Amino acid sequence: MIQVKRIKGGTDNCYLVTDGSKAILVDTASKRNIDLVMAECDRYEMKLIVLTHVHFDHAENAAELSKRYGIPVAVHKKDEELFESFDKQPLQSSGLVGRAVLGASLKVLRKTKVERPDNLIYIREGDDLSEYGIPARVTELPGHTLGSIGVDVDEKHLFVGDALDNWILPGTAHLFHDRNAARASAEKIRKLGERTIYCGHGNPTVQKNRK
């Protein structure tokens, strides 16, 4: 039976997905949370790290954790350039919440360089991750970044990174590189049907509407 362990460090979420012995990690949180993340990961046989996108609060610990556990880091090719600079894909915002979050985050996003893991692999729409011990598929969710992805586990648990957020109420990302793509990704998530949705920020939520 698949279990999900939310690792919450401040406003950062990352998630362990496990069958009780083997596990994958979806996102890695920011550097300030490394000890918390390692303490949870040390309990399992780690198989893979998946990055929903390459921003520091999701990817900053990826290189260190990859070395610690000797496992690959999976990312969409279109986000690889963000290891060089956040400004490769500048963000815009919408609404009061979005403007507040962007204002608070922009300086940190620009000054924080995410180390590129040595053991990097590329994933895209439809890729099957079951070889890593978890019944999961990749779904592309561009908008927040060009290479944002989700991880659909057992058609029950959907990890969406910042394609959606739940700061106050669940909805389309308040921060985006491409607003139209972000809206299309939110609609794609809706059409997947009933899932528990795990966002990069805020609490998980249950999507009850069907395809």
Residue pairs with C-beta under 8 A, 6 or more apart in sequence:
1 19
1 20
2 17
2 18
2 19
2 134
2 135
2 153
2 154
2 156
2 157
3 17
3 18
3 19
3 20
4 15
4 16
4 17
4 18
4 153
4 157
4 196
4 198
5 15
5 16
5 17
5 18
5 40
6 13
6 15
6 198
6 204
7 13
7 14
7 15
7 16
7 29
7 33
7 36
7 37
7 40
9 29
9 30
9 32
9 33
9 36
9 37
10 30
10 32
10 33
11 57
11 201
12 29
12 30
12 33
12 57
12 58
12 200
12 201
13 27
13 29
13 198
13 199
13 200
13 201
13 202
14 25
14 26
14 27
14 28
14 29
14 33
14 37
14 58
15 25
15 26
15 27
15 159
15 198
16 23
16 24
16 25
16 26
16 40
16 41
16 44
17 23
17 24
17 25
17 26
17 134
17 136
17 151
17 153
17 157
17 159
18 24
18 44
18 134
19 133
19 134
21 44
21 45
22 44
22 45
22 46
22 47
22 132
22 133
22 134
23 41
23 44
23 45
23 46
23 47
23 133
23 134
24 46
24 47
24 48
24 49
24 50
24 129
24 132
24 133
24 134
24 136
25 37
25 41
25 46
25 48
25 49
25 50
25 65
26 50
26 52
26 151
26 159
26 198
27 50
27 51
27 52
27 58
27 59
27 159
27 161
27 200
28 37
28 49
28 51
28 58
28 59
28 60
28 61
28 62
28 65
29 36
29 37
29 57
29 58
29 60
29 61
30 56
30 57
30 60
30 61
31 56
31 60
31 61
33 61
34 61
34 64
34 65
37 61
37 65
38 65
38 68
41 65
41 68
41 69
46 65
46 69
46 71
47 71
47 132
47 133
47 134
48 71
48 72
48 73
48 74
48 129
48 132
49 62
49 65
49 66
49 71
49 72
49 73
49 74
49 117
50 73
50 74
50 75
50 123
50 129
50 149
50 151
50 159
51 58
51 59
51 62
51 73
51 74
51 75
51 79
52 58
52 141
52 148
52 149
52 150
52 151
52 159
52 160
52 161
52 162
52 163
52 200
53 59
53 76
53 79
53 82
53 144
53 145
53 147
53 148
53 149
53 161
53 162
54 75
54 79
54 80
54 82
54 83
54 114
54 145
54 147
55 82
55 86
55 109
55 114
55 145
55 162
56 86
56 108
56 109
56 112
56 114
57 200
58 161
58 162
58 200
59 75
59 114
60 112
60 114
60 115
62 73
62 114
62 115
62 117
63 73
63 115
63 116
63 117
63 118
64 115
65 71
66 72
66 73
66 117
66 118
66 119
67 118
71 119
72 117
72 119
72 120
72 121
73 117
73 119
73 120
73 121
74 121
74 122
74 123
74 129
75 120
75 121
75 122
75 123
75 147
76 122
76 123
76 124
76 140
76 146
76 147
76 148
76 149
77 122
77 124
77 147
78 142
78 145
78 146
78 147
79 89
79 145
79 146
79 147
79 148
80 116
80 120
80 122
80 147
81 88
81 89
82 88
82 89
82 114
82 145
82 147
83 113
83 114
83 115
83 116
85 113
86 109
86 110
86 112
87 110
89 145
89 146
89 177
90 177
91 102
91 106
91 109
91 144
91 175
91 176
91 177
92 102
92 175
92 176
92 177
92 179
93 99
93 101
93 102
93 174
93 175
93 176
94 174
94 176
94 179
95 174
97 167
97 168
97 174
98 174
98 175
101 167
101 174
101 175
102 174
102 175
105 175
123 129
123 138
123 149
124 138
124 140
124 149
125 138
125 139
125 140
126 137
126 138
126 139
127 137
127 138
128 136
128 137
129 136
129 137
129 138
129 151
130 136
134 153
135 153
135 154
136 151
136 152
136 153
136 154
137 151
137 152
138 149
138 150
138 151
138 152
139 149
139 150
139 151
139 152
139 158
139 188
139 192
140 148
140 149
140 150
140 185
141 148
141 149
141 150
141 160
141 161
141 163
141 185
141 188
141 189
142 148
142 178
142 181
142 182
142 185
143 163
143 173
143 176
143 177
143 178
143 179
143 180
143 181
143 182
143 183
143 184
143 185
143 186
144 161
144 162
144 163
144 173
144 175
144 176
144 177
144 182
145 177
146 177
146 178
148 161
148 162
148 163
148 185
149 161
150 158
150 159
150 160
150 161
150 163
150 189
151 158
151 159
152 158
152 159
152 192
152 195
153 159
155 195
156 195
156 196
157 195
157 196
157 198
158 189
158 192
158 195
158 196
158 197
158 198
158 207
159 198
160 189
160 197
160 198
160 199
160 200
161 199
161 200
162 173
162 175
162 199
162 200
162 201
163 173
163 182
163 185
163 186
163 189
164 170
164 171
164 172
164 173
164 186
164 189
164 197
164 199
165 171
165 173
165 174
165 199
165 200
165 201
165 202
166 197
166 199
166 201
166 202
166 203
166 204
166 205
167 174
167 201
167 202
168 202
170 197
170 199
170 202
170 205
171 186
172 182
172 183
172 186
173 182
173 186
176 182
189 195
189 197
189 207
190 207
190 209
191 211
192 207
192 211
193 207
193 209
193 210
193 211
194 206
194 207
194 208
194 209
194 210
195 206
195 207
196 204
196 205
196 206
196 207
197 204
197 205
197 206
197 207
198 204
199 205
